């Protein structure tokens, strides 16, 4: 570890050392909205034993024999509906967040970004940071609510890279920030801005979090509790808006019992009960992605209106908004304390 500028002998090979790095990480995305890239992405994602906690001997034949031969085509179509000229929305936004943090944190830190699944990979970017002389790296998984299937698997992947290195960087990990006042205040400011800009007044604000199997809660994963605490704190701050709130979980997969209530079921239930105007937000996502832009904004609207709803709005994630970037800078600076 080098804390002071190097004063090397004139005949010493040039070295880079003493720098601090930040690696911003999000879940992942295929490289293109096509069957082949989607299949490669799903194979990596669904082979992670933290994501699918079924014994390999039972799961891999199902994954290789059925899922990877049927799901990629459907998923590629979904991705094609949200893909941009610059690429995957999740990758584009995560890159913009990293670039903004580089500008805000200054030359004393090198900020990079990676995807847990797909490219750019965590091992690749850790190596790139070390090649630039970063001996201290803050690993920053952008998951406000902790789960073994998200934050933990990012740490796993970083550890896999460190395990093969003779000279390791010193690593810190950004903790979950589900109840951090900076995060809650950022959500309140950004959601209020978006709600005020709507052409209608929602009766209900549905707070949708990514689902997890019920079994993960029973095994001790804190994710369910983190989501509900975020929701409760948000509702307290937005209490004066006159909105009715509901907390739901989306993206069910497979036959196992998942956390409830399910977002799609609640959308239909609300419409059939007479709710005509509804807005939906996804506070567990730091950046818009397939699950927000296609599953909520497109499918969710169809589910609500076909069941009798009339006006629907899917609110954006924090993304690279001013509120989101202010929050991200705040929590990164805090976790970099003593290094910068």
Order of alpha helices (4+ residues) and beta strands (2+ residues): beta-alpha-alpha-alpha-alpha-beta-alpha-beta-alpha-beta-alpha-beta-alpha-alpha-beta-alpha-beta-alpha-beta-alpha
